[in-house]
Amino acid sequence: MNADADPLLSHQHALQVLRDALERRLGELLPAGCESDVVARAMREATLAPGKRIRPLLMLLAASDLGASDRDPALLDLACTVEIIHAASLILDDIPCMDDAKLRRGRPTLHRQFGESVAILAAVALLSRAYAVAAEAPGLPGEQRAAAVTTLARAVGLQGLVQGQFLDVSEGSGARSVEAILATNELKTSVLFGATLELAALAADADARATEALSNFAQELGQAFQLIDDLADGVSGTGKDTHQDVGKSTLVATLGESAVRERLSEHLARADAHLAAACPEGEHTRHFVAAWFTQQLDLIG
Amino acid sequence: MNADADPLLSHQHALQVLRDALERRLGELLPAGCESDVVARAMREATLAPGKRIRPLLMLLAASDLGASDRDPALLDLACTVEIIHAASLILDDIPCMDDAKLRRGRPTLHRQFGESVAILAAVALLSRAYAVAAEAPGLPGEQRAAAVTTLARAVGLQGLVQGQFLDVSEGSGARSVEAILATNELKTSVLFGATLELAALAADADARATEALSNFAQELGQAFQLIDDLADGVSGTGKDTHQDVGKSTLVATLGESAVRERLSEHLARADAHLAAACPEGEHTRHFVAAWFTQQLDLIG
């Protein structure tokens, strides 16, 4: 029994070490400022509120599976940039003119804590901070730091999160085709996963074949995440508004739950195959992804 | 007469050539996309609507005065980044939870044309585009491209435009000290001028002394611009809402118009001295600044 249990315990312990390093570094990168610095407090609240840290953990694990050290300071900072960008995107997702959400990560949404103007300014400041952190990632050559900025900016901009948010807001209440829903999911989720894995490859100096396989992995993973999110809507305990998707055409509403569960399995199987191709010698990312989805499916029941 | 008139005409012609190059390049950097791409259209409208292009022209002229070629493609792209960031900041300045402005550059503000969610997303996408353009500036070494991103991100973020906008919104309706008004003006205007001139120095590979003098020039110029803006409030024909500042404590309201005009002269004199120190051999920027303020003061009457 012990021989089987040890690798799992050791995996859990290693994850906790990475989580602690991420929390510490995020706290350093977003200085507290003085009490009157309301935007700084809002930036910290949005980013440091307890979160799953999926994207930065994925980056650290994938880079480690590719042979990089997960203690590399540049890698840690790049991991923080995707978490900061994710936090900014959640702020904007929640504001009154978008989803007008009340709860996020178990707390009142940022605009309900700080007001709408501070929430928007905090999102803009977080995005700027993420680009600056990438541009200054310690120890990376300038060429790679500039490339990291480009990768992040593409994931955020007109062909990424911004377009996904626009499609979500503008088409959310009408009937949508399965293809339209998949396209929105791709922009809202897969694109930032794509950037996350691209930066893992960049930090690990991966070859073109591994980078391509990671990109395919990110596509499948992003779709799987969006499906889990859709399946979880209506389940309490997620820390978000329940039934936020009522009136939106999601894949669950369009295809039914069992078809969505089947698609989810397919995405996960393909994700796993791409990941195995990208990192034939590292298993951290595969364990992490498998454990995470198993846990989420248990929560949904 | 001709001997005196020629340099002026030649200066005007050179400016028009630079303006044309800027308009063309801005149009290329913000692709039109298809008709249904509403965010792309909003990004173009916000940036390409006729504007004074002060910041990018300053960058081109200052870099040229420092010995760089104003035809350098990297310099042109960096000049576009500050205009794109300026356009994004105006969008956010105008939205309902900030100034709730109706007119900008003689047209309905962006949120009145496209709705609030598209306006906010267009601002975010424009900022991302600016960072990507800087990160990819053609022909510059990676180190300098990364440094350009850092310069821009600092000007936008918590110590720049974001903080200026926050102070403007949160303190605008209460009585403020002269020092508080100057601090807000510094963040709302001088910081982006500072980044503009820093990028001019970077593109021209200027020495530390010239870079420092340009930074001092930017400080003085930013304050002068904010004073002209305050003096112009209430004057129609600026393309913006008139009397937008009613109820805000501006320097004009606090110190009176003649004291503000005196301060303006002092800022301009100091700006000119710093500029002469930075570029002892080039006069394009000095001519441009002098002509611009003369014209603005004529408009105000």
Interface residues (C-beta under 8 A of the other chain):
Chain A: G33 D37 V38 V39 A40 M43 L92 I95 C97 M98 G115 E116 S117 V118 I120 L121 A123 V124 A125 L127 S128 R129 Y131 A132 A134 A135 E136 P141 G142 E143 Q144 R145 A146 A147 V149 T150 L152 A153 R154 V156 G157 L158 V162 Q163 Q165 F166 V169 S170
Chain B: G33 D37 V38 V39 A40 M43 L92 I95 C97 M98 G115 E116 S117 V118 I120 L121 A123 V124 A125 L127 S128 R129 Y131 A132 A134 A135 E136 P141 G142 E143 Q144 R145 A146 A147 V149 T150 L152 A153 R154 V156 G157 L158 V162 Q163 Q165 F166 V169 S170
